[in-house]
Amino acid sequence: MTKKDGARLFLRVDFPDERALGPGKIMLLEAIREHRSILSAAKAVGMSYRRAWLLVDELDRMFEQRVIVTFPGRRGAGTEVTPFGERLIALYRAMERQAAKSTQAAVKELTQALAAEYHPRSDAAPEAGPAETRGRAKAS
């Protein structure tokens, strides 16, 4: 999506105990499903292998069921998304679609109200979400 394509909605689920599920983790799971490799998935989404492993480990610890399984020694296809991992992807994408549909009119109204000429101040910090205001900046 480019700046001219329009506004987009960002969805992240912040659980009460500070666990979070957002587009980064879901995108990584989808890339693992496609490439069947954590390394290839990490490259596809532009993150380091170490970061991908940390996110996958976090996902596996977040839920009762595993989201991926690995098969050490299997060349090129050593990782698979579990049925629960597939369900996690489906649930998240369904929530995204529902949120986009239910906020479409409000987003359109906000977009129409934007100033024609806007130049962000270079000294202004980006708006922080709930996680950042608690002092933790974490990919979700």
PyMOL commands that set and color helices and strands:
alter all, ss='L'
color gray80, all
select helices_A, chain A and resi 3-5+23-35+38-45+49-62+83-112+130-133
alter helices_A, ss='H'
color red, helices_A
select strands_A, chain A and resi 13-14+20-21+68-70+79-81
alter strands_A, ss='S'
color yellow, strands_A
deselect
rebuild
show_as cartoon
